[in-house]
Amino acid sequence: MDPVAAKAIGAAIAIGIGGLGPGLGIGMAVRGAMEAIGRNPEAAGDVRTTMIIGAALAEAVAIYAFVIAIIIAFVV
């Protein structure tokens, strides 16, 4: 196999799998937050704050996967 093709496939797999988990996690977090706000509208501020912090942490995992994909594609 050509090394350039192997690097491209490795980078694609890294960002593909690395973006799948955070995407699902953020979607589930938002769904849960909307359900919680629907049940208890008075707690919307606290729920929203916690959801945003959790989404930011999940998004950090996707950014790490992106960095690894860039390293694979251009450095290795």
N, C-alpha and C positions, 0 to 999 in steps of 0.2 A: 504494500500500500504506500502511496505517495505521502511523505511526511506533511506536506501542506494540506492535503485532504484530511489526514488524521487529526491535525490541529483544528481544522474547521469543524469536523465532526465532534471532537472533544469539547470545543467551545459551545457548540450548539446544544449538546447534551447538558453541559453545566448550567447554561442559562435556562434551558427548557425545564429541567427538573427543579432547578433552584427557584424558579419563578412560580411553579405550580403550587407548592406548599403555602407560601405566603398569600397567594391569591385566594386560595380556598379558605385559609385562616382569617383573612380580613373580611371576606364575604360572610363567614359564619359569625364573626364578631359583630358586624353591622346588623345582621339579622337578629341576633340576640339582644342587641342594644335597642333596636326598634321595637321588639316585643316587650322589653322591660319598660320602655317609655310609654308604650301603649297601655300597659297594665297600671303604671304608676307615673302619671305625667309630672307630679311634683318633684320627682327625683331625676328629671331630665338633665339637669346640669351636671350632677355627679356621674350619671351613667355616660353622658357624652364625653366628659373628661377622661374617664377610665377607658372608654372605647378608643379615643384618639391616641392615648398612650400605648395601648395594646397594638393598635394598627401601626404605629410608628415602629414599635419593636419588631413586628412581623415584616414590615417593609425593609428594615435593616438587613434581614436575612436575604431578601431578594437583591439588595444592593451588594452584599457580600458575594452572592452567586454571580452577579454581573462583573464584579472586579476579577473574580477567578476566571471567568470566560475571557475577559480582556487579556489577562496574563497568559492564558493558554494560547490565545490567538496571536499575540504580538511578541511575547517574550520567550516562550519555550521554543 
